[in-house]
Amino acid sequence: MLEYTFIRSRRRTIGITVKPDGSVTVRAPLGCSKKRAEAFVLEKMAWIERAQERMAKRRAVSGNEAAAPPFTKAEIAALKKQAKKLIPPMAAQIAAEMGVSYGTISVRAQKTRWGSCSSKGNLNFNCLLMLLPANVRRYVVVHELCHRKEMNHSQRFWREVEQYQPGYKNDRAELRSLGRALLERLE
């Protein structure tokens, strides 16, 4: 059986994370039994093994068995401070160009998302955006603001993104390639 760290927390679903070193963490709702979590792990075993292989390949390509260290609390705090200064004015300018409004803007250290837009129009951005190129940051802001027009990822949504971020596909690809390693450094 696979070794993993089991953590119960206030969440609705069971989730599995494979860290850069190949270790596995299973997070489950507070009421979830260990038996149910083990069944979920068995069900997802093929995915876990593929993820561990990807992590091993990345370590081999980088020539570094040890992955980059996790971000410290001080580093995260500095990135949040920087993002809170830069992202709201950028969002305000782009929203004005697009003719959309939004609610509040929050900056967090999110493990799986770069940004989000709630149905109430509140925007959330990942502080790690500050470590990415300006064009990628702008793409994420445009992407979330386009959800103020289309709360989905339909063709109409992507046409809106293209209108305000021409060549967004390259920015999106850059986000995927550069961003993964950053997200893996969040604990």
C-alpha positions in Angstrom: 0.0 0.0 0.0 1.1 3.5 -0.8 2.4 5.6 2.1 0.8 9.0 2.5 0.0 11.7 4.9 -3.6 11.8 5.9 -5.1 15.2 7.0 -8.7 15.9 7.9 -9.8 19.5 7.4 -12.9 21.7 6.8 -13.4 20.8 3.1 -16.2 19.1 1.2 -14.2 16.5 -0.9 -11.2 14.2 -0.7 -8.2 15.6 -2.4 -4.8 14.1 -3.3 -1.6 16.1 -3.7 1.7 14.7 -5.0 4.6 16.9 -3.9 7.8 17.5 -6.0 9.7 15.0 -3.9 7.0 12.4 -4.8 5.4 12.2 -1.4 1.6 12.0 -1.2 -0.9 14.0 1.0 -4.5 13.0 1.2 -6.9 15.7 2.6 -10.4 14.7 3.6 -13.5 16.3 5.2 -13.6 16.1 9.0 -16.2 13.3 9.0 -14.4 11.1 6.4 -13.3 7.7 7.7 -9.8 6.4 7.1 -11.4 3.5 5.3 -13.1 5.8 2.8 -9.9 7.7 2.2 -8.0 4.5 1.5 -10.7 3.4 -1.0 -10.3 6.8 -2.7 -6.5 6.4 -2.8 -6.8 2.9 -4.4 -9.3 4.3 -6.9 -6.8 7.1 -7.9 -3.7 4.9 -7.8 -3.0 5.2 -11.5 -3.2 9.0 -11.4 -0.9 9.1 -8.3 1.7 6.9 -10.0 1.7 9.1 -13.2 2.0 12.2 -11.0 5.0 10.7 -9.1 6.6 9.8 -12.4 6.2 13.4 -13.7 7.8 14.7 -10.5 10.7 12.3 -10.9 11.2 13.4 -14.5 11.2 17.0 -13.4 13.8 16.4 -10.8 15.9 14.5 -13.3 15.7 17.2 -15.9 16.6 19.9 -13.4 19.5 17.7 -12.3 18.3 18.4 -8.8 16.8 15.6 -6.7 15.8 18.2 -4.2 13.0 20.4 -5.3 13.0 24.1 -4.6 12.3 24.8 -1.0 8.8 25.8 0.1 8.2 29.6 0.3 8.7 31.0 3.8 6.0 33.0 5.6 8.0 36.1 5.1 8.3 35.5 1.3 4.6 35.0 1.0 3.9 38.1 3.1 6.2 40.2 0.8 4.5 38.8 -2.3 1.1 39.6 -1.0 2.1 43.1 -0.1 3.5 43.6 -3.6 0.5 42.1 -5.3 -1.9 44.2 -3.3 -0.2 47.3 -4.6 0.1 46.2 -8.3 -3.0 44.1 -9.1 -5.9 46.3 -8.0 -4.9 49.3 -10.1 -4.3 47.0 -13.1 -7.7 45.4 -12.6 -9.3 48.8 -12.3 -7.8 50.0 -15.6 -8.6 46.8 -17.5 -12.2 46.8 -16.1 -12.7 50.4 -17.2 -11.5 49.4 -20.8 -13.9 46.5 -20.7 -16.8 48.4 -19.2 -17.3 45.9 -16.4 -17.5 46.3 -12.6 -16.3 44.1 -9.8 -16.6 43.8 -6.1 -13.6 43.3 -3.8 -10.2 42.1 -4.7 -8.4 39.6 -2.5 -4.8 38.4 -2.7 -4.0 35.0 -1.3 -1.4 32.2 -1.5 -3.6 29.6 -3.3 -2.3 26.2 -4.0 -4.3 25.4 -7.1 -5.6 28.6 -8.6 -4.1 31.8 -10.1 -7.3 33.7 -9.9 -11.1 33.4 -9.5 -14.2 35.4 -9.9 -17.2 34.8 -7.7 -20.8 35.1 -8.9 -21.0 38.4 -6.8 -18.1 39.8 -8.8 -15.4 39.4 -6.2 -12.0 38.7 -7.6 -9.2 36.6 -6.0 -5.6 36.5 -7.2 -2.7 34.4 -6.2 0.2 36.4 -4.8 2.6 34.1 -6.7 1.6 36.1 -9.8 4.3 38.5 -8.8 6.9 36.0 -9.7 5.6 35.6 -13.3 6.2 37.9 -16.3 3.9 41.0 -16.6 2.1 39.6 -19.7 1.1 36.5 -17.7 -0.1 38.5 -14.8 -2.2 40.7 -17.1 -3.6 37.6 -18.8 -4.9 36.3 -15.4 -6.5 39.6 -14.6 -8.1 39.8 -18.0 -9.3 36.2 -17.7 -11.0 36.9 -14.4 -12.5 40.2 -15.5 -13.9 38.5 -18.6 -15.9 36.3 -16.2 -17.9 39.5 -15.4 -19.3 39.1 -18.9 -19.3 35.3 -19.2 -19.3 33.1 -16.1 -18.0 30.1 -18.0 -15.3 29.1 -20.5 -17.5 29.2 -23.6 -16.3 30.3 -27.0 -17.8 33.7 -26.3 -15.7 33.9 -23.1 -12.5 33.1 -25.0 -13.3 35.7 -27.7 -13.6 38.3 -24.9 -10.2 37.3 -23.6 -8.7 37.5 -27.1 -10.1 41.0 -27.5 -8.4 42.3 -24.4 -5.3 40.1 -24.4 -4.4 39.3 -28.0 -2.2 36.2 -28.1 -3.5 35.0 -24.7 -2.8 31.4 -25.7 0.9 32.0 -25.5 0.4 33.7 -22.1 -1.7 30.8 -20.9 0.9 28.3 -22.0 3.6 30.3 -20.2 1.5 30.3 -17.1 1.2 26.5 -17.2 4.9 25.9 -17.8 6.3 28.4 -15.3 3.5 28.4 -12.8 3.4 24.7 -11.8 6.8 24.8 -10.1 5.8 27.9 -8.1 2.5 26.3 -6.9 4.4 23.2 -5.8 6.4 25.4 -3.4 3.3 26.4 -1.4 2.7 24.4 1.8 
